[in-house]
Amino acid sequence: MKLFDNTEVAFSLKTDSQLERAYFLFKMIQNEPMVRIGSAVTNFALKVHLPVEGLIRSTVFDHFCGGVTEDDCLPIIDNMHKNGNVHSVLDYSVEGKDEEISFDGALEKILRIINFCEEKQSIPYAVFKPSGFGRFGLYVKISEGKTLTSEEKEEWNRVVARFHKVCEVALKKDVPLLIDAEESWMQKSADELIEELMETYNKDKAIVFNTLQMYRHDRMDYLKELHQKAQKKGFYIGMKVVRGAYMEKERDRAEEKGYPSPICKDKQATDDNYNEAIKYMMEHSKMALFAGTHNEESSYMLMELAKKHNIKNNDMRLWFGQLFGMSDHISYNLANEGYNVAKYLPFGPVRDVMPYLIRRAEENTSVSGQTSRELNLLKTERKRRKL
Ligand SMILES: Cc1cc2nc3c(=O)[nH]c(=O)nc-3n(C[C@H](O)[C@H](O)[C@H](O)COP(=O)(O)OP(=O)(O)OC[C@H]3O[C@@H](n4cnc5c(N)ncnc54)[C@H](O)[C@@H]3O)c2cc1C
C-alpha cells in the first residue's frame, strides 16, 4: 500500500458521524450545476438577509473553516496537533473589503495571530493576503507602472508600513510569515515589496515567505532571478509554492483584454513547472520551502527530493501544507511519518468567508476531479469501519 492510501491514518481524527457528514458534503458538491446554482442562491440569500447562515455553517462552513473567531479554532488546532501531529495556519479569510478601516483591522488580527504563534507550537506560521493590507486597485496601478497621485502615494506608504509592522513583530518573535499570492495583474507590486522585506528581515533565516503560483509560466524565471538577487545581497528566500487558484479569472481577463494568457498551456505544463520549482528549491541552500499542494505526485516527489538532499523529515526548512477539509490522506500520513505538516485553517464571519467557500466548492466539483478522489477515500474508510 502506498503511503497516502492509508485511510485509517488519514481519517483517524474523524468520528463516524463526521466521516458521514464529509461523505454527504462531497457527494453534494460533486454536482457542478448544483454548486453553480447553490453559490448564486446563497449569495443572493445573504444579500437580502435571509436566515441561511445556520445552514451554511452546518454544511460547507464547518467542513472548510475553523470558526468565526480565532478562539473558536483553538479546540480544532489542539486536536489536530495532539492527535495527528498536524499544525495549523490561522487564515483570516475575509476578502474583498477595500477600505482603510478593514486594512487596519486585518493588521491587528495578524499581530494577534503572531502572538498565538509565539505561544503555541501548534501554529508555526502567520499568514495574510496583500489585498488584506491595501486596496487591490492600488496594487494594480503600481504593477502597471502608472504614476500615483500624491494621495495614492500616501496610501501606498500606509500599505508598506503595515507590511513592515508585521514583519518587525514576526522577526522579533521568530514567527515566519506566509504572504499569499493573488491575481497576476496586481502581483508585481506585491512581489517587489516582498523582495525588499526579504532583504531586510531574512538576513539570518527565512522569516518572510512570498508565494509562487506555478500555473504562471513565468514563475520559474522569476525564482531564478530572485535567487541571483538573494545571493548578491545575502538574504534567505522563503517561498510557499502552489499551483494557483485563479486560473479561470486569469484566462478570461487575458482574453477580454487581448494579452497572452499568463497561465501554462495545460495541466501537465503546470505540474512540470511546479515540480521544477520544488526541485530547484531543494537543490539550493539558503531557501525555505512551504509546499502548498494537494497533489500526491508532487508530495511523493518532494519526499524523495528531501531524502536525496539529506534533509530530515522534521527539518524546519521544509513544510507541507494543505487546506483544512481537504486531502487529509496527504496531511495525516505525512505527519505520521514525522514530516512538518500544516493545514490552512480559515476563519471569519460566515458571510465574509463566502468567496473562499465558493472557491473550495468549485475546486471540488467533479469537473476539477478532486472530489472523486476525496469521495473514494471516504468510501474506503466507511467500508473499513463497516459504516
Ligand atoms: C496551503 C495552501 C496555500 C495556498 N495558497 C495559495 C495562494 O497564496 N495563492 C493561490 O493562488 N493559491 C493558493 N493555494 C491554492 C492552490 O494554488 C491550488 O489552487 C490548489 O492547491 C490546487 O492545486 P494542487 O497543487 O493542490 O493540485 P492539483 O489538483 O493537482 O492541481 C490543480 C491546479 O492545477 C492548475 N491547473 C488545473 N487545470 C489546469 C490547466 N488546464 N492548465 C493549467 N493549469 C491547470 C490550477 O492551478 C489548479 O488549481 C493554496 C493551497 C494550499 C494547499
The ligand as a Gaussian input file, in Angstrom:
#p B3LYP/6-31G(d) Opt

LIG

0 1
 C       -1.613000      25.550000       1.961000
 C       -2.084000      26.158000       0.684000
 C       -1.902000      27.509000       0.444000
 C       -2.343000      28.086000      -0.752000
 N       -2.102000      29.415000      -1.020000
 C       -2.435000      29.923000      -2.221000
 C       -2.076000      31.262000      -2.577000
 O       -1.465000      32.003000      -1.812000
 N       -2.446000      31.725000      -3.813000
 C       -3.110000      30.929000      -4.713000
 O       -3.397000      31.385000      -5.822000
 N       -3.480000      29.671000      -4.392000
 C       -3.148000      29.151000      -3.176000
 N       -3.486000      27.857000      -2.886000
 C       -4.358000      27.078000      -3.815000
 C       -3.529000      26.395000      -4.877000
 O       -2.993000      27.370000      -5.718000
 C       -4.338000      25.426000      -5.761000
 O       -5.455000      26.060000      -6.290000
 C       -4.796000      24.186000      -5.091000
 O       -3.935000      23.781000      -4.071000
 C       -4.921000      23.058000      -6.100000
 O       -3.660000      22.699000      -6.642000
 P       -2.852000      21.410000      -6.140000
 O       -1.382000      21.621000      -6.251000
 O       -3.321000      21.101000      -4.789000
 O       -3.209000      20.196000      -7.040000
 P       -3.889000      19.739000      -8.366000
 O       -5.277000      19.366000      -8.013000
 O       -3.015000      18.711000      -8.945000
 O       -3.907000      20.958000      -9.355000
 C       -4.976000      21.785000      -9.618000
 C       -4.384000      23.086000     -10.085000
 O       -3.665000      22.898000     -11.326000
 C       -3.793000      24.029000     -12.151000
 N       -4.496000      23.627000     -13.381000
 C       -5.633000      22.872000     -13.463000
 N       -6.022000      22.726000     -14.754000
 C       -5.109000      23.379000     -15.494000
 C       -4.989000      23.621000     -16.896000
 N       -5.865000      23.136000     -17.781000
 N       -3.944000      24.374000     -17.327000
 C       -3.029000      24.879000     -16.465000
 N       -3.098000      24.689000     -15.126000
 C       -4.135000      23.954000     -14.645000
 C       -4.619000      25.047000     -11.361000
 O       -3.697000      25.861000     -10.661000
 C       -5.398000      24.176000     -10.378000
 O       -5.762000      24.859000      -9.202000
 C       -3.024000      27.283000      -1.705000
 C       -3.213000      25.919000      -1.458000
 C       -2.737000      25.344000      -0.300000
 C       -2.947000      23.885000      -0.088000

